[in-house]
Amino acid sequence: MKRFLNPKQAVRLFLTAAVLWSLLGLFTDFKDIAREIRHVSIWRLMAVFILSAGNYWLRIIRFNWLSKLVAKAEINEETNSMIFLSGLSMNLTPARVGEVVKAYYQQKFFKESFARMAPIPVMERLADGISMLILMSFGVLIFKFGILAFGLLSGLIVVIILCLHQKRLMKIIFYLGSRVGATKKISVSLERALDSFYRLSSLWPLILSSGLGVAAWAMEASGLWIMVGAVGVPNTISNLYLSLFIFSIAAAAGFLAIIPAGLGINEISTIGLLERLIKINYPQALVVTFVFRLVTLWFGIFLGLASILYLERRLKNGDNLE
């Protein structure tokens, strides 16, 4: 489906990121940046790649499990894993709302209801939000920093969960809506979506999804700790903990800003927190953030675009029956 595959948008976002990183580089001497970049070894880059891939692997396991939890049709895990990867390209959309592309491909490949599967990306984001709260919680208490982001994200998650569990009220609304000609056709789809939301946001699915999210995002955040070591900071346990806290605060700030990929907000937050908490200088913080975001964010985006090309080719060849 061509409207999901938008390389031009990826190019625009990449150019925007290049301009942003160039502007951030104006606040220091280029020689300092070049010196710090030379300290980044290929082994550290490979370690960050592996940790980022581990993040995707755990989230694929979660996505397959959530899909089977609500699907009526048979789900092929190999194809479904590729469908998950296609959603990585939707980091380009505000708050990653474009991840509903995964429900579209599940409809095409498994003949599943789009409405039934569309809540899965929403629940993934909800579980990721809880994961970030867990990762940042102790840091907020200790450093008294990031309280606003923590409070806003907590409030948003609580409101979403409460709304999803007002099943009786929602059923009444859907029933009344089904009596109106304009909404009658979509009332069945809305009820399917509500049923999926209710099932996915119940206690154990939410706990297990959030637990996998904590492990997945802690793995990727450890890549930030690896990169901090590249600029001469000891890779101690205390610095690992600080890296997890910095990563989660920056990710939460980027998400709440509803900016594609948290661009700008995430980078500025990460640089500022690295300077403040780990006590590295600005050129070092800039290089750490630049390399980390390049390896994690853009690796995921281009992997997602490649997955969409693969899925579209299969659809074009008529290979959409499992």
Phi, psi and omega in degrees: 000109194296334183290341177279336182261103186231077180301328180300321179294321178297318179296316179298317181292322178296318178295322177298317178297320180297318178295316180300311181295328177294318178295319177296329180288344179292342183275007179210172179280135181299328180297323178295319179295315181298321180296318181289324179297324180295339180282347182278112182274159178297331181291323177291320177299317179297321179296319179294319176302314182296318178295321177295319177296324176297322176301313180295321181298314179295322180287332173295316177302315180295317181297317178297319180294314179297322180298315180291335181293327184246345186288146171265329179274168177282133182255121175275118188295324181296311178293320181295328177293321176295324178296320176300314182298328178300328180291342179296332179292343183277009166300343181285346184260149179303129181055017177059035180295338180292356180293352174295351173304332180295322177293325178298313181290327176294325176294317183289317186274328185248000183058035180267158179290127177300316182297324181289326185267338183301328178293343184299311178300326178296316180290329174298316179294322178297313179296322178295323177298317177296320179300316179295322178298319179295316182294327184264350191302308183292324177297320178298318181292320184283312187266351183054037182234142180081017183297321181296311180298319179297315181294316180295316180293320178298313180298318180297316181295316179298316180298316181298314181297317179298318180295318182294335183262008171272061188295319182297315179298316181294324178294322178296317179297316179295324180295315179295322179294328181290344179275351181261132184305321185293332183249358184300321184292331183258359183297322179295317179296320179295321179292322176299316180296318180298318180298319178294315178304314184295318181291318183287333183263009175289171195303302187291316175302322181291320179295313181293319179296318180291322178298316176296324178297317178300313180297317183294312184285330174295325178295313179292321179296332177297336175296327176294321177297319177300317181291327177299323178295338181290339182256021172095004179272132180299138178276070180272167178296321180296322177289331174296315179298317179296322179295320177298318180294314180298315180301312184292321178296314180296319179295318179296318179296318179295322180292315182294334180285347180053043177252138179310122179062013182062024188302128180094303181296314181297313182297312182296319179297316182296314180299312181298318181288324176298319178294317187283317189263322181263351173065038173262161183277172186299312179302321179295315180297322180295314181294315179302313182293316181299309183293318181298314180291325179296317183286320185272302184296305186285331172301315180294318182297313182287330172296320178294318178296320178295323179293322178295318177301318179297313181294320179296323179294320177296319178295320180296325179275002178079015181269068183235019177240127181265000000 
